[in-house]
Amino acid sequence: MAKMIREVMTRDVEVINPNDTLRDAAEKMRSLNVGPIPVCDGERIVGMLTDRDIVVRAIALGRDPNTTQVADAMSPGIEYCFDDDTVDDVLNRMKEKQLRRFIVVDRDKKLVGIVALGDLSGEVSEQKVGETLEGISEPSSPSI
């Protein structure tokens, strides 16, 4: 029987509020030793913020991280998977969407975890992980 994402995901995910500053987000990322952090308004997921988002969408544009809000730099409309999706299904979606991680929600769309390609690597063949990584790594069009 195929493994479900709930069996391999990371639980108890830390989140940040869209009204927090980028400085707050960066400090949280530093203390947790993570690059991405989900953005939640209460229990509702509204986006994802990465360390790269902070640099490219704020610092590089001269925005002050002490006053710029997370909402101004986050990526809205994040991709997610359900906790009862299979590992194979999520790997295929990662390849298709060129993403290394997905937010994991239950069927009520409540945040229950996060899953990264590395979490899935021990669950399927090396070939399948390699194909997924190859698909994720294909150059995409630059965004402006």
ABEGO torsion letter per residue (X at the ends): XBBBAAAABBBGBBBBBAABBAAAAAAAAAAAGBABBBBBBEABBAEBBBAAAAAAAAAAAGBBAAABBAAAABBBGBBBBBAABBAAAAAAAAAAAGBABBBBBBAAGBBAEBBBAAAAAAABBAAAAAAAAAAAABBBBBBX
